[in-house]
Amino acid sequence: MELPYYAVIFTSKQTSVNRDYQMAAQHLEELAQGMSGFLGIDHARADIGITISYWKTLEDIARWKAQRDHQEAQKKGKSQWYEQYRVRICKVEREYGFDR
């Protein structure tokens, strides 16, 4: 990914894992992949769920937040799926790693 870019870090504690949530999460990931400025996504799920999506600009993130299906999922998240969640938006200015 070309630097700099943005990471949206979403951490959550679910009320309970259910099929409706899993299907919605998969649908939203597919939608995000088609959005302008989307660069990728990582997830980890255990007691706390962590999803990190990567975007070119803050404007791309704002468009994703306002996307209709994403708005509906946000409402269900508050009313049904989550005990708590946090969203953090970070500017990535440097990255490094190792691949075998």
C-alpha positions, -999 to 999 in steps of 0.1 A, spaced: 0 0 0 12 35 -8 20 56 22 4 74 39 -30 57 42 -56 53 70 -65 25 93 -100 22 109 -96 0 139 -130 -14 151 -129 -33 184 -161 -49 198 -175 -72 225 -205 -90 211 -237 -98 230 -236 -132 213 -224 -145 180 -253 -153 157 -258 -162 120 -275 -128 113 -243 -110 125 -220 -133 106 -239 -128 73 -240 -90 78 -203 -89 85 -195 -109 53 -219 -87 33 -203 -55 46 -168 -67 38 -179 -74 2 -194 -39 0 -163 -23 14 -141 -40 -11 -161 -23 -39 -158 12 -23 -135 39 -37 -103 41 -17 -106 7 0 -72 -9 4 -77 -41 25 -90 -56 57 -77 -77 86 -98 -94 114 -93 -113 146 -122 -127 166 -121 -141 202 -135 -125 234 -129 -92 217 -134 -88 179 -109 -67 160 -114 -55 124 -90 -32 108 -99 -17 74 -75 3 53 -84 34 32 -66 59 10 -83 90 25 -104 103 53 -131 111 27 -132 75 17 -137 65 53 -166 91 56 -183 76 25 -180 41 39 -195 53 73 -224 68 54 -230 38 31 -267 27 35 -261 -10 44 -233 0 67 -256 25 85 -282 -2 90 -255 -25 104 -244 3 128 -280 5 141 -283 -33 146 -249 -32 163 -261 -8 189 -295 -24 194 -286 -61 192 -250 -73 184 -226 -54 207 -221 -49 244 -196 -23 235 -174 -11 206 -147 15 198 -137 30 165 -102 44 161 -90 61 129 -52 63 125 -29 77 98 -3 51 88 29 69 79 53 40 81 50 2 79 74 -27 77 72 -64 79 86 -97 68 73 -123 44 90 -157 39 
